[in-house]
Amino acid sequence: MGFIKDLALLACILTISFFTCTHAATFDITNRCSYTVWAAASPGGGRRLNTGQSWRINVAPGTVEARIWGRTNCNFDGNGRGQCQTGDCNGLLECRGYGRPPNTLAEFALNQFSNLDFVDISLVDGFNVPMEFSPTTNVCRNLRCTGQINEECPNVLRAPGGCNNPCTVFGTNQYCCTNGPGSCGPTDYSRFFKQRCPDAYSYPQDDPTSLFTCPAGTNYRVVFCP
C-alpha cells in the first residue's frame, strides 16, 4: 500500500509539473536600439542589454499584472544601485516593482479566462522606447509601437528621455479614469498616442482596441527598437 501511495503521489507531482511546464511562458527580450537599454520585468528583475543582446525570463502560469519595459540612461554601481532617466524602479538594477513614467510597457496576464493569456502594449505610463510584443510562433497578433512619439511629443507632455501620458501630468479623471468604468473617454492627447501606435493603450479605458488574447502556453518576444 505504501508503494502504491508513493506511486500515486509521484504521478500527481509529474502531472502538476507537466501542466506547469507546458503552460509557463518564456519571454525573450532583445535590444535592437542603437543605444543601451536596461531591460526591466515585474516579475523577473532587470538586466543591462547592449545593442544586439538578449535576456530570457520564465514566468509562472497564473501570473497577473505583469509587465516588461526598457530603462534608458542608467548608471548603477557594483551593488546594482543607481538611477535611470526613464523607467527607473527605486534605483535598483534588479527591479522589485514597477518603473517610473515615462516608459513603454508590455503588459500581460497568463492563463486567465477560457485558458487565454491577455496581452497589450500600454502608453498609459507614457513612452520612452519603441517596442514590439509578439508571440514567438504565429498563434496570435504581433503588437508594435514604433511611432515618432518622443520627437513629436506635445510640449506639456515632454519629459527628459520620453513623453508622458497626460494622466501622469494632470492626474485628473479626464485622463486617468479614476472614477471607474465609463467615467472617461478619448482626448486630444490620447489621440496623439493612438495615431502613432494604434495597437497600444492610449488611456486607461482603451480596452476595445488595445487588449488582445493568445492561447495559454504561448511564448513571447519583446524587442526594443524593432
LUMLOLUM-834740 format. One record per residue (C-alpha): x negated, y negated, z negated; residue in one letter; residue number from 1. Coordinates in nm, 4 decimals. Layout:
<marpas>
MARPA       px       py       pz residuo num
MARPA        X        Y        Z       A NUM
...
</marpas>
This chain:
<marpas>
MARPA       px       py       pz residuo num
MARPA   0.0000   0.0000   0.0000       M   1
MARPA  -0.2854  -0.2367  -0.0810       G   2
MARPA  -0.4397  -0.1768   0.2607       F   3
MARPA  -0.1062  -0.2407   0.4327       I   4
MARPA  -0.0588  -0.5641   0.2364       K   5
MARPA  -0.4098  -0.6752   0.3267       D   6
MARPA  -0.3482  -0.5899   0.6915       L   7
MARPA  -0.0214  -0.7828   0.6919       A   8
MARPA  -0.1924  -1.0825   0.5290       L   9
MARPA  -0.4720  -1.0712   0.7870       L  10
MARPA  -0.2182  -1.0576   1.0699       A  11
MARPA  -0.0385  -1.3566   0.9216       C  12
MARPA  -0.3629  -1.5544   0.8937       I  13
MARPA  -0.4591  -1.4684   1.2503       L  14
MARPA  -0.1151  -1.5711   1.3760       T  15
MARPA  -0.1360  -1.9038   1.1957       I  16
MARPA  -0.4915  -1.9583   1.3179       S  17
MARPA  -0.3925  -1.8775   1.6756       F  18
MARPA  -0.0977  -2.1182   1.6613       F  19
MARPA  -0.3132  -2.3925   1.5158       T  20
MARPA  -0.5941  -2.3478   1.7670       C  21
MARPA  -0.3504  -2.3310   2.0554       T  22
MARPA  -0.1702  -2.6492   1.9587       H  23
MARPA  -0.4536  -2.8635   1.8225       A  24
MARPA  -0.5633  -3.1354   2.0640       A  25
MARPA  -0.9127  -3.2200   2.1855       T  26
MARPA  -0.9886  -3.5817   2.2749       F  27
MARPA  -1.2892  -3.6607   2.4958       D  28
MARPA  -1.3792  -4.0280   2.4516       I  29
MARPA  -1.6100  -4.1785   2.7159       T  30
MARPA  -1.7628  -4.5232   2.7592       N  31
MARPA  -1.7913  -4.6347   3.1224       R  32
MARPA  -1.8289  -5.0018   3.0347       C  33
MARPA  -2.1495  -5.1821   3.1252       S  34
MARPA  -2.1900  -5.2582   2.7539       Y  35
MARPA  -2.1984  -5.0562   2.4323       T  36
MARPA  -1.8645  -4.9670   2.2746       V  37
MARPA  -1.8353  -4.8364   1.9190       W  38
MARPA  -1.5508  -4.5880   1.9505       A  39
MARPA  -1.3155  -4.5501   1.6556       A  40
MARPA  -1.0496  -4.2931   1.5751       A  41
MARPA  -0.7974  -4.2509   1.2957       S  42
MARPA  -0.8261  -3.9692   1.2100       P  43
MARPA  -1.1776  -3.8987   1.3340       G  44
MARPA  -1.4167  -4.1715   1.2194       G  45
MARPA  -1.6419  -4.3584   1.4602       G  46
MARPA  -1.9343  -4.3305   1.6973       R  47
MARPA  -2.1610  -4.5636   1.8959       R  48
MARPA  -2.1274  -4.4981   2.2684       L  49
MARPA  -2.3768  -4.6498   2.5070       N  50
MARPA  -2.2815  -4.6666   2.8744       T  51
MARPA  -2.2034  -4.3150   3.0013       G  52
MARPA  -2.1948  -4.1490   2.6593       Q  53
MARPA  -1.9048  -3.9395   2.5281       S  54
MARPA  -1.7696  -3.8227   2.1950       W  55
MARPA  -1.5308  -3.5333   2.1320       R  56
MARPA  -1.2896  -3.5085   1.8418       I  57
MARPA  -1.0347  -3.2424   1.7487       N  58
MARPA  -0.7042  -3.3490   1.5974       V  59
MARPA  -0.4795  -3.1154   1.3998       A  60
MARPA  -0.1269  -3.0329   1.5158       P  61
MARPA   0.1433  -3.2371   1.3471       G  62
MARPA  -0.0781  -3.5475   1.3192       T  63
MARPA   0.1219  -3.8710   1.3454       V  64
MARPA   0.0429  -4.2430   1.3588       E  65
MARPA  -0.2979  -4.1645   1.5075       A  66
MARPA  -0.4986  -4.3966   1.7291       R  67
MARPA  -0.8259  -4.4356   1.9186       I  68
MARPA  -0.9806  -4.7706   2.0078       W  69
MARPA  -1.3040  -4.9389   2.1051       G  70
MARPA  -1.5019  -5.1875   1.8983       R  71
MARPA  -1.7333  -5.4458   2.0504       T  72
MARPA  -2.0369  -5.6489   1.9454       N  73
MARPA  -2.1072  -5.4425   1.6349       C  74
MARPA  -2.4064  -5.4348   1.4042       N  75
MARPA  -2.4482  -5.1536   1.1495       F  76
MARPA  -2.7289  -5.0753   0.9098       D  77
MARPA  -2.8748  -4.7322   0.8396       G  78
MARPA  -2.5917  -4.6608   0.5965       N  79
MARPA  -2.3242  -4.7246   0.8586       G  80
MARPA  -2.2162  -5.0590   0.7142       R  81
MARPA  -2.1837  -5.3780   0.9133       G  82
MARPA  -1.9310  -5.5633   1.1219       Q  83
MARPA  -1.7735  -5.5747   1.4693       C  84
MARPA  -1.6417  -5.8746   1.6586       Q  85
MARPA  -1.3307  -5.6807   1.7693       T  86
MARPA  -1.1677  -5.3684   1.6268       G  87
MARPA  -1.3653  -5.3767   1.3016       D  88
MARPA  -1.2483  -5.1237   1.0402       C  89
MARPA  -1.3519  -5.2547   0.6995       N  90
MARPA  -1.7150  -5.2884   0.8052       G  91
MARPA  -1.7703  -4.9141   0.8463       L  92
MARPA  -1.9155  -4.7221   1.1405       L  93
MARPA  -1.7106  -4.4181   1.0303       E  94
MARPA  -1.3623  -4.5664   1.0260       C  95
MARPA  -1.1291  -4.4682   0.7445       R  96
MARPA  -0.8308  -4.6718   0.8563       G  97
MARPA  -0.7078  -4.8913   1.1389       Y  98
MARPA  -0.9032  -5.1625   1.3170       G  99
MARPA  -0.8688  -5.5399   1.3061       R 100
MARPA  -0.6980  -5.7075   1.6046       P 101
MARPA  -0.7526  -5.7686   1.8837       P 102
MARPA  -0.8027  -5.4091   2.0006       N 103
MARPA  -0.6566  -5.1969   2.2792       T 104
MARPA  -0.5040  -4.8818   2.1284       L 105
MARPA  -0.4462  -4.5255   2.2439       A 106
MARPA  -0.1741  -4.4021   2.0081       E 107
MARPA  -0.0361  -4.0522   1.9633       F 108
MARPA   0.1702  -3.8140   1.7521       A 109
MARPA   0.1154  -3.4414   1.8084       L 110
MARPA   0.3630  -3.1517   1.8045       N 111
MARPA   0.6753  -3.3522   1.7370       Q 112
MARPA   1.0382  -3.3114   1.8501       F 113
MARPA   1.1004  -3.0410   2.1128       S 114
MARPA   0.7342  -2.9357   2.0804       N 115
MARPA   0.6123  -3.2533   2.2502       L 116
MARPA   0.3252  -3.4974   2.1978       D 117
MARPA   0.4199  -3.8655   2.2053       F 118
MARPA   0.1502  -4.0879   2.3591       V 119
MARPA   0.1060  -4.4519   2.4543       D 120
MARPA  -0.1338  -4.7368   2.5132       I 121
MARPA  -0.0452  -5.0311   2.2926       S 122
MARPA  -0.1273  -5.4008   2.3147       L 123
MARPA   0.0726  -5.4800   2.0004       V 124
MARPA  -0.2654  -5.5387   1.8325       D 125
MARPA  -0.3905  -5.7297   2.1374       G 126
MARPA  -0.6540  -5.6345   2.3957       F 127
MARPA  -1.0307  -5.6082   2.3888       N 128
MARPA  -1.1464  -5.3217   2.6178       V 129
MARPA  -0.9870  -5.1780   2.9375       P 130
MARPA  -0.8644  -4.8231   2.8741       M 131
MARPA  -0.7369  -4.5031   3.0295       E 132
MARPA  -0.5495  -4.2489   2.8167       F 133
MARPA  -0.4633  -3.9343   3.0094       S 134
MARPA  -0.4332  -3.5548   2.9915       P 135
MARPA  -0.7344  -3.3524   3.0994       T 136
MARPA  -0.5032  -3.1465   3.3232       T 137
MARPA  -0.2163  -3.2657   3.5392       N 138
MARPA   0.0654  -3.1921   3.2922       V 139
MARPA   0.1877  -3.5462   3.2230       C 140
MARPA   0.1315  -3.9075   3.3147       R 141
MARPA  -0.2040  -4.0878   3.3241       N 142
MARPA  -0.1862  -4.4181   3.1341       L 143
MARPA  -0.4105  -4.7108   3.2252       R 144
MARPA  -0.4578  -5.0677   3.1075       C 145
MARPA  -0.7214  -5.2415   3.3160       T 146
MARPA  -0.5778  -5.5888   3.3834       G 147
MARPA  -0.7769  -5.9108   3.3568       Q 148
MARPA  -0.6354  -5.9869   3.0150       I 149
MARPA  -0.9424  -6.1284   2.8393       N 150
MARPA  -1.0195  -6.3518   3.1356       E 151
MARPA  -0.6625  -6.4819   3.1779       E 152
MARPA  -0.5536  -6.4844   2.8123       C 153
MARPA  -0.3337  -6.7839   2.7158       P 154
MARPA  -0.5301  -7.0347   2.5114       N 155
MARPA  -0.3198  -6.9899   2.1978       V 156
MARPA  -0.3905  -6.6147   2.2002       L 157
MARPA  -0.7623  -6.6278   2.2720       R 158
MARPA  -0.9961  -6.4668   2.0204       A 159
MARPA  -1.3713  -6.4004   2.0219       P 160
MARPA  -1.4172  -6.0924   2.2401       G 161
MARPA  -1.0496  -6.0372   2.3160       G 162
MARPA  -0.6904  -6.1550   2.3472       C 163
MARPA  -0.4500  -6.1461   2.0529       N 164
MARPA  -0.0904  -6.0320   2.0718       N 165
MARPA   0.1480  -6.3140   1.9692       P 166
MARPA   0.2578  -6.1104   1.6649       C 167
MARPA  -0.0951  -6.1432   1.5251       T 168
MARPA  -0.0990  -6.5182   1.5882       V 169
MARPA   0.2539  -6.6231   1.4895       F 170
MARPA   0.3735  -6.3390   1.2624       G 171
MARPA   0.7439  -6.4081   1.3244       T 172
MARPA   1.0293  -6.1675   1.4000       N 173
MARPA   1.0483  -6.3020   1.7550       Q 174
MARPA   0.7129  -6.1392   1.8274       Y 175
MARPA   0.6769  -5.8764   1.5514       C 176
MARPA   1.0327  -5.7310   1.5397       C 177
MARPA   1.0125  -5.7182   1.1604       T 178
MARPA   1.3929  -5.7308   1.1195       N 179
MARPA   1.4377  -5.3845   1.2696       G 180
MARPA   1.5681  -5.2302   1.5923       P 181
MARPA   1.7251  -5.4740   1.8351       G 182
MARPA   1.6002  -5.7799   1.6487       S 183
MARPA   1.3640  -5.8979   1.9209       C 184
MARPA   1.3024  -5.8719   2.2932       G 185
MARPA   1.0526  -5.9645   2.5654       P 186
MARPA   0.8956  -6.3096   2.5558       T 187
MARPA   0.6773  -6.5039   2.7956       D 188
MARPA   0.3748  -6.3800   2.6011       Y 189
MARPA   0.4793  -6.0139   2.6129       S 190
MARPA   0.5450  -6.0516   2.9860       R 191
MARPA   0.1877  -6.1748   3.0265       F 192
MARPA   0.0640  -5.8398   2.8894       F 193
MARPA   0.3259  -5.6295   3.0693       K 194
MARPA   0.2498  -5.7767   3.4100       Q 195
MARPA  -0.1167  -5.6848   3.3745       R 196
MARPA  -0.0675  -5.3471   3.2026       C 197
MARPA   0.2750  -5.2050   3.2974       P 198
MARPA   0.2081  -4.8747   3.1148       D 199
MARPA   0.1334  -5.0397   2.7796       A 200
MARPA   0.3404  -5.1627   2.4882       Y 201
MARPA   0.3595  -5.5421   2.5140       S 202
MARPA   0.5672  -5.5934   2.1966       Y 203
MARPA   0.6750  -5.3547   1.9161       P 204
MARPA   1.0129  -5.2534   2.0666       Q 205
MARPA   0.8859  -5.1984   2.4208       D 206
MARPA   0.9620  -4.8235   2.3925       D 207
MARPA   1.1652  -4.7590   2.7114       P 208
MARPA   0.8763  -4.8441   2.9460       T 209
MARPA   0.5805  -4.7595   2.7248       S 210
MARPA   0.6305  -4.4359   2.5284       L 211
MARPA   0.5562  -4.1079   2.7091       F 212
MARPA   0.5524  -3.7370   2.6274       T 213
MARPA   0.3216  -3.4455   2.7049       C 214
MARPA   0.3559  -3.0758   2.6169       P 215
MARPA   0.2193  -2.9879   2.2740       A 216
MARPA  -0.1253  -2.8345   2.3052       G 217
MARPA  -0.2347  -3.0799   2.5756       T 218
MARPA  -0.5950  -3.2021   2.5627       N 219
MARPA  -0.6727  -3.5652   2.6403       Y 220
MARPA  -0.9390  -3.8091   2.7508       R 221
MARPA  -0.9793  -4.1734   2.6553       V 222
MARPA  -1.2016  -4.3774   2.8845       V 223
MARPA  -1.3202  -4.7292   2.8122       F 224
MARPA  -1.3535  -4.9330   3.1343       C 225
MARPA  -1.2196  -4.6565   3.3643       P 226
</marpas>
